[in-house]
Amino acid sequence: MRQPNRHATPVRGLQAGCGRFARPPTPPRAFDPKETPMQRRASGVLMHITSLPSRFGIGDFGPGARRFAAFLARAAQSYWQILPLTPTSTFIGNSPYSSDSAFAINPLFISPEQLVLDGWLDAGDLDAGYVQANPALADYEGATAHKEALVRLAFARNREKLATDAGFAVFCHDAAAWLDDYVLFQAIKRERGGQAWNEWPAELRDRRPEALQAVRQRQAETIDCLRLAQYLAASQWKALRRHLRENEIQVIGDMPIYVTQDSADVWADPGLFKLDGGKRPVFVAGVPPDYFSETGQRWGNPVYDWPAHEKTAFNWWIKRMAHNIALYDVVRLDHFRGFEAYWEIPAAEATAVRGQWVKAPGMALFKTMLRHFPSLPLIAEDLGVITAEVRELMAAFAFPGMKILQFAFGPGIAENRDAPHNYPRNCVAYTGTHDNNTTLGWARSGEAGEEGRNALFAYLGREIAPEQTPWELIRLVMASCATTAVVPMQDLLGLGEGARMNMPSVAKGNWGWRAVEEQLEASLAERLRAMTEIYGRNH
C-alpha cells in the first residue's frame, strides 16, 4: 500500500506563487478537448470506481458511473480522479496498488447492465444467484464470483459471434504485447490453484515454449474467456470515457510505480527486476519510517533492475506509459520520489527499517519518454521526504506535485509547503488523499492534535466544530492559487473515519467504502458548483 505523495506537478508557462501581482481571474472559458490537461484553473472529485453505487456489490462502468458523471457535470467539475484500474485480489487485501498486471483492467468493473445493452446477455440473467447485502460496502468476494459467472455465460452464448467480431479481433491484436502473457498467466494460475508463478514447475516458471504451448492447447477455452473479459472491460471503459468527454470531464488516473512479484509482468520479463536464481526478489520496495509508520512501509514489490531497463532504452516503460496515456487524460505517478532514488529493502527483512536509498535514472527515463510522446500529462506524487534532487527532476519536466491540506496544520505552518499561502500555481491541492483519514475523521480524532486544531483555527480566524471542518478545508483548497483542486467524495459528503478508503501499512479492511445513490444529491452538486464558480474553477 502506498503512502500518499506530497506535491503536484507544475505546468509549463504558469506563474509561480500567489500574491497581489498574480494573474487576475479570468471568466470561464469554453471547454477545449485539445487543451493540455491541467493548464487552466479547474477542480475535480476523487472517487474510485469501486466506490460508485451499483446493484452488484461493487462500483463499475455502468449506470452508477454515468450518474456520477452527471453529478460532476452539474457541479461544474472538470476532473474525475480515480485509483488504478488494474485487477485486484482478495488474497492481498483488494488493494488497487497490488495487481497481477500493470496493463489489464479489473473485470469487477464490467457492468452487467451494459452487457445487456450491448447484446451479450439477457436482462433476466443479471440477478440470478446474487443479492447485494450492503450497498455502502464493496463486496469483493461476492461480486467477483457473480461477475465471473456472467462473463462465462456471455462467452458461452456468444462464441460464434466472437469468431467474427471485428472489435474483438482488433483489441486482441492491439493488446497482444501484454494480453497474451496475461491470459496465459491467469490460465496457469487457475490450473495450479493460485500458486505463485515462481513456485511453478521449472518449465512453466521459466517459460519454456513447449510447456506454454501445451497450456494454450489444454486451456484454450479458459484463455479465450479471459480475453473476452478484458475486451468487455476495455470496451466499457472506452464508452464511459467517451461519455465523460461529452460532459467535459477529464479523468485523472493513477499509475503505481511498482508491480507485484506474483504478476504476469514479472513472469514475462524477470530480467527487468532484481531476482535470484529461483526468480524470487533479492530486494523489495517500500519507504522508510515516516508520518504513517514508525517502522516504515515494506510493500514487498520487487525493485527494478534499472541498468537492464536502460539497455532496452526503457522499452517496457514506454509501453506502460503509452497504455496509461491512452486510458486517462492525466496520469498521477505514484511514489514519484522513487524515480530519483528508491528505498531498497533486503527481501529477508520483515520491516522497512533496514533499507537504503538507491539512485534511479529518472532524468534519462523521462527524457526518453519525451522523445516518444509530444507531452507528458503527469502529476508527480511527491509526498513524504522529498529531496532537492527530486524537486530538480520535477522542475526539469514541469511536473506538478501534490499539496495535502491536512498536512499543513501544526508547528511551523508559516513555512509549511502544504499551507495554501505557500502553494505554487502549478500544483494539485487536495484536502486529503485515499491514504488519509477523511477530513471529518481527522478533525474528530486525535490525529490533528491540539496543536493542529489550534493552527487550523488561527488560520481560519475563528474556531469551528469538527462537522464544519470538511467544507472549510474544501473552501481553502478551492480558493487557493493552485491550478487544480481535488476533493475526495467523502469530504464533500462530510463523512467520518468509517468512510476512510485506506490505512497505509494495514493489510485488511481497506478499499471498502461506497457511496449510495441517495448521497449524489442535486443540492450537494449545486453547493459544490457555487463554490467552484466563486473561485473561478468552472470551465
TAGI-V754562 format. One record per residue. RES is the residue in one letter. NEAR is the number of other C-alpha atoms within 8 Angstrom. Layout:
RES NEAR
RES NEAR
This chain:
M 10
R 9
Q 10
P 14
N 13
R 12
H 14
A 17
T 16
P 14
V 12
R 5
G 4
L 9
Q 9
A 7
G 10
C 12
G 5
R 4
F 5
A 8
R 5
P 4
P 5
T 5
P 5
P 8
R 5
A 5
F 6
D 5
P 6
K 4
E 6
T 6
P 8
M 9
Q 9
R 7
R 11
A 15
S 14
G 14
V 13
L 12
M 12
H 9
I 12
T 12
S 13
L 16
P 14
S 11
R 7
F 9
G 15
I 18
G 16
D 14
F 14
G 12
P 8
G 12
A 14
R 11
R 8
F 10
A 11
A 9
F 12
L 15
A 12
R 11
A 13
A 12
Q 18
S 14
Y 13
W 14
Q 13
I 12
L 10
P 10
L 8
T 12
P 13
T 12
S 10
T 8
F 5
I 9
G 10
N 12
S 12
P 11
Y 8
S 12
S 14
D 12
S 13
A 9
F 8
A 11
I 11
N 11
P 11
L 10
F 13
I 14
S 10
P 10
E 10
Q 10
L 10
V 11
L 7
D 7
G 7
W 10
L 11
D 8
A 7
G 6
D 8
L 9
D 7
A 6
G 5
Y 8
V 6
Q 9
A 5
N 7
P 13
A 9
L 10
A 15
D 10
Y 10
E 7
G 9
A 12
T 9
A 8
H 10
K 12
E 9
A 8
L 11
V 11
R 9
L 9
A 10
F 10
A 7
R 8
N 9
R 8
E 6
K 7
L 8
A 6
T 6
D 8
A 6
G 6
F 10
A 8
V 8
F 9
C 11
H 7
D 7
A 9
A 8
A 7
W 8
L 11
D 9
D 10
Y 12
V 11
L 12
F 9
Q 9
A 12
I 9
K 12
R 8
E 7
R 7
G 6
G 7
Q 8
A 8
W 11
N 10
E 7
W 10
P 6
A 6
E 9
L 11
R 11
D 6
R 9
R 8
P 6
E 6
A 10
L 11
Q 8
A 8
V 12
R 10
Q 7
R 6
Q 9
A 9
E 6
T 8
I 12
D 8
C 11
L 10
R 11
L 11
A 10
Q 11
Y 11
L 9
A 13
A 9
S 8
Q 13
W 9
K 8
A 8
L 11
R 9
R 8
H 9
L 11
R 10
E 7
N 9
E 10
I 14
Q 12
V 12
I 13
G 15
D 11
M 10
P 10
I 9
Y 8
V 15
T 13
Q 9
D 10
S 12
A 11
D 12
V 13
W 11
A 8
D 8
P 10
G 8
L 11
F 13
K 12
L 13
D 8
G 5
G 6
K 8
R 8
P 13
V 10
F 12
V 15
A 15
G 15
V 11
P 11
P 12
D 10
Y 6
F 9
S 9
E 7
T 10
G 14
Q 14
R 13
W 9
G 10
N 11
P 16
V 12
Y 7
D 10
W 10
P 6
A 9
H 12
E 8
K 7
T 7
A 7
F 11
N 8
W 7
W 7
I 10
K 8
R 10
M 8
A 8
H 9
N 11
I 11
A 7
L 7
Y 11
D 12
V 13
V 14
R 12
L 13
D 13
H 16
F 12
R 11
G 10
F 10
E 14
A 10
Y 15
W 13
E 13
I 14
P 10
A 10
A 4
E 8
A 6
T 9
A 15
V 8
R 8
G 10
Q 8
W 8
V 8
K 7
A 10
P 9
G 9
M 8
A 7
L 9
F 9
K 8
T 10
M 10
L 10
R 7
H 7
F 7
P 6
S 5
L 7
P 10
L 11
I 15
A 18
E 17
D 15
L 12
G 10
V 4
I 9
T 6
A 6
E 7
V 10
R 9
E 8
L 11
M 13
A 9
A 7
F 7
A 10
F 14
P 16
G 17
M 18
K 14
I 13
L 15
Q 11
F 8
A 11
F 14
G 10
P 7
G 6
I 10
A 5
E 7
N 9
R 9
D 12
A 14
P 11
H 6
N 11
Y 15
P 12
R 13
N 16
C 18
V 17
A 14
Y 14
T 15
G 14
T 10
H 10
D 12
N 11
N 14
T 14
T 15
L 16
G 12
W 13
A 12
R 7
S 8
G 8
E 6
A 12
G 8
E 7
E 10
G 11
R 12
N 8
A 12
L 9
F 11
A 9
Y 7
L 7
G 6
R 7
E 7
I 7
A 6
P 8
E 7
Q 8
T 12
P 12
W 10
E 8
L 10
I 12
R 9
L 9
V 14
M 12
A 7
S 9
C 10
A 14
T 13
T 14
A 13
V 14
V 13
P 14
M 9
Q 11
D 15
L 12
L 7
G 11
L 13
G 11
E 10
G 6
A 9
R 14
M 12
N 10
M 10
P 11
S 9
V 7
A 9
K 5
G 7
N 13
W 10
G 11
W 11
R 14
A 11
V 10
E 6
E 5
Q 7
L 11
E 8
A 8
S 6
L 9
A 13
E 10
R 9
L 10
R 13
A 9
M 10
T 15
E 10
I 7
Y 8
G 12
R 13
N 13
H 10
